[in-house]
Amino acid sequence: VQLVESGGGLVQPGGSLRLSCAASGFTFSRYGMSWYRQAPGKERALVATISSAGGSTNYADSVKGRFTISRDNAKNTVYLQMNSLKSEDTAVYYCYAWVNDSWGQGTQVTVSS
């Protein structure tokens, strides 16, 4: 299993970013996927989860209404659209596949003026 995140960076408060996670090494369409994040000095926390077919999603209360998780099973990719970003969204964001407890390497998101 390989998960490669991209799309992180520096953005001003109120801005937007879209993270991508390209998956390989397993049958992507059969497994749920999640995004987690870890802020400095804090534990890794679940941000959003999407079912294998994409029909069901769940979000942490802190990002509801601002973040959207989606997937393209034809491209073996899961996305996290992040809008109305706040300084407290600053963290390393990780892609997680619900197969073999698999993690990506993470991508840094920094929200700052």
C-alpha positions as semicolon CSV with decimal commas, in nm:
position;residue;x (nm);y (nm);z (nm)
1;V;0,000;0,000;0,000
2;Q;0,130;0,344;-0,090
3;L;-0,038;0,676;-0,015
4;V;0,109;1,003;-0,143
5;E;-0,039;1,333;-0,027
6;S;0,000;1,664;-0,204
7;G;-0,152;2,010;-0,206
8;G;-0,041;2,148;0,127
9;G;0,113;2,490;0,171
10;L;0,083;2,833;0,327
11;V;-0,252;3,008;0,303
12;Q;-0,404;3,317;0,467
13;P;-0,696;3,287;0,709
14;G;-1,020;3,256;0,514
15;G;-0,844;3,097;0,220
16;S;-0,881;2,755;0,061
17;L;-0,667;2,455;-0,022
18;R;-0,735;2,118;-0,179
19;L;-0,536;1,820;-0,063
20;S;-0,498;1,508;-0,276
21;C;-0,394;1,156;-0,183
22;A;-0,293;0,919;-0,460
23;A;-0,328;0,555;-0,360
24;S;-0,171;0,242;-0,503
25;G;-0,102;-0,117;-0,410
26;F;-0,457;-0,216;-0,320
27;T;-0,805;-0,217;-0,469
28;F;-0,889;0,141;-0,386
29;S;-1,260;0,122;-0,459
30;R;-1,314;-0,142;-0,191
31;Y;-1,197;0,057;0,110
32;G;-1,296;0,358;0,309
33;M;-1,048;0,644;0,332
34;S;-0,984;0,914;0,588
35;W;-0,791;1,232;0,648
36;Y;-0,627;1,294;0,984
37;R;-0,426;1,589;1,108
38;Q;-0,168;1,649;1,376
39;A;-0,099;1,996;1,508
40;P;0,223;2,079;1,697
41;G;0,211;1,936;2,047
42;K;-0,120;1,759;1,989
43;E;-0,227;1,405;1,911
44;R;-0,326;1,299;1,563
45;A;-0,700;1,354;1,514
46;L;-0,957;1,233;1,264
47;V;-1,077;1,504;1,025
48;A;-1,301;1,324;0,776
49;T;-1,392;0,979;0,646
50;I;-1,550;0,863;0,322
51;S;-1,695;0,522;0,242
52;S;-1,562;0,301;-0,035
53;A;-1,816;0,416;-0,295
54;G;-1,822;0,771;-0,167
55;G;-2,184;0,767;-0,062
56;S;-2,121;0,826;0,307
57;T;-1,903;1,088;0,473
58;N;-1,832;1,196;0,829
59;Y;-1,653;1,499;0,967
60;A;-1,505;1,623;1,289
61;D;-1,722;1,893;1,443
62;S;-1,439;2,145;1,406
63;V;-1,444;2,123;1,024
64;K;-1,812;2,060;0,945
65;G;-1,940;2,301;0,686
66;R;-1,589;2,408;0,585
67;F;-1,416;2,089;0,465
68;T;-1,536;1,836;0,208
69;I;-1,393;1,489;0,153
70;S;-1,443;1,324;-0,184
71;R;-1,291;1,049;-0,395
72;D;-1,242;0,949;-0,756
73;N;-1,222;0,571;-0,772
74;A;-1,122;0,585;-1,139
75;K;-0,813;0,783;-1,040
76;N;-0,746;0,605;-0,707
77;T;-0,744;0,943;-0,538
78;V;-0,911;1,093;-0,233
79;Y;-0,942;1,468;-0,182
80;L;-0,994;1,711;0,101
81;Q;-1,131;2,050;0,000
82;M;-1,067;2,298;0,280
83;N;-1,245;2,634;0,277
84;S;-1,263;2,920;0,526
85;L;-0,936;2,809;0,676
86;K;-0,846;2,919;1,027
87;S;-0,514;2,938;1,209
88;E;-0,622;2,640;1,420
89;D;-0,634;2,428;1,102
90;T;-0,254;2,448;1,087
91;A;-0,124;2,090;1,103
92;V;0,033;1,807;0,912
93;Y;-0,247;1,633;0,723
94;Y;-0,230;1,257;0,668
95;C;-0,416;1,029;0,435
96;Y;-0,530;0,696;0,585
97;A;-0,655;0,384;0,410
98;W;-0,876;0,141;0,599
99;V;-0,662;-0,146;0,476
100;N;-0,356;-0,274;0,659
101;D;-0,360;0,040;0,879
102;S;-0,184;0,240;0,607
103;W;-0,067;0,601;0,632
104;G;0,077;0,854;0,392
105;Q;0,381;1,066;0,471
106;G;0,178;1,379;0,544
107;T;0,155;1,725;0,395
108;Q;0,196;2,048;0,589
109;V;-0,085;2,302;0,595
110;T;-0,007;2,639;0,750
111;V;-0,275;2,903;0,791
112;S;-0,121;3,238;0,872
113;S;-0,129;3,600;0,767
